[in-house]
């Protein structure tokens, strides 16, 4: 499990960039879907085409950020256990 966390959380800055780009695409897709709901329904198609990859990118980026934080917590508790031996 620790090896998987190390692989996913090896570069938190890149994960944050990926998360923000994915979140931006998700918001743009959601706005296009809303625009299509209130005006021309054809706006919903590009909205869906932006929404799905945006959600996937944001999820992968968030998983990397979360893995890095969780790995830091595990390493911190390991150091504290070594201090009390």
N, C-alpha and C positions, 0 to 999 in steps of 0.2 A: 504494500500500500504506500509505503514511504517513497518508493521509486516512482510510482505514478504521480504522487504529489510533486516530487522534484521535477519531473518532466513537464507537468502542466504549469507549474509556477516558477519556471526558471527565469522568465523575463517579465516582471510585473509592469514595466513601462510599456512594453509592446502589447501586453494584455489590456492595459488601460486604453491605449490608442484604438485597439480593435473593438473594445466595448463602446467607446464613444462614437466611433464611425458607424458601428452597427445600430446604436441607439439613434443616431442621426438619420440613418436610412429608415429605421422603424417609424420615427416621427414623421418623416417626409411621406412615407407610404400611408400612414394613418391620416395625414392631412389631405392627401390626394383622394383617399376613400371618402372622407367627409365632404370634400369638394364635389365629388361625383354624386354623393347622396343629395346634395342641395341644388346642384346645377345639372351638368351633362353627365349621364351615367357612365360614359366611356372613360372618365377619369379614374374610375375604380379599378380598371385593368392594370394600368401602370402602378397604381397604389398597391395592389396585391403583389405585383412583381418587385416592388421595393420593400414591402412589409416582410415577406418571408425570409429573404437573405439577411435583412437587417436584424430580424429576431434571432436567426442562427448565429450571426457574427457577434451580436451582443451577448448571447448565451455562452459562446466559446470564450470571449474575453472575460466575462464575469467568472467563469469557471477557473481561468488562469489566475485572476486576482484572488479569488477565494482560496485556491490551492496554495498560493504563496503565503497568505495570511495564516492558514492552518498549519503549514509547515513551520512558520516562525513560532507559532504557539507550541508546537511539539518540541522544537529545538530549545526553546526557552525553559520549558518544564524539565527537559533532560539535563540542562546545565544546573538548574536548582537542585535536582536530585543528587547530582554529583557533588554539590557543595556540602550536603548534609551527611555524606558517608564518612 
